[in-house]
């Protein structure tokens, strides 16, 4: 069962001004250490970080909560074994997901020259009785 949906579009220029200084507090506030490590291992760090930022915003919207209850760093998106995005939740994000019965969050990321768009679906825990 779908419990929430979210989408986000990001004009990449918003992050391009920060890319010259990876020590900027923005990166430590938004991305987990594993996300930053994975970004450094990719050929296009800018592309990776823009996609993750838009995804975090889309995922946040699936929770349907106000402003600062969940921090974007509590939402982690790493590559799965096939290279696709896999969502991990921590802290208040994990607590909110558990409270709402969210079992998983699926995300899709698409890039264009100037924009990145992300779409997220919060899927409810499913129990099947036979």
Secondary structure as GFF3:
##gff-version 3
##sequence-region A 1 130
A	DSSP	beta_strand	2	11	.	.	.	ID=ss1
A	DSSP	alpha_helix	13	16	.	.	.	ID=ss2
A	DSSP	alpha_helix	25	30	.	.	.	ID=ss3
A	DSSP	alpha_helix	33	40	.	.	.	ID=ss4
A	DSSP	alpha_helix	45	62	.	.	.	ID=ss5
A	DSSP	three_ten_helix	72	74	.	.	.	ID=ss6
A	DSSP	beta_strand	75	79	.	.	.	ID=ss7
A	DSSP	beta_strand	85	89	.	.	.	ID=ss8
A	DSSP	alpha_helix	91	100	.	.	.	ID=ss9
A	DSSP	beta_strand	102	111	.	.	.	ID=ss10
A	DSSP	beta_strand	115	124	.	.	.	ID=ss11
###
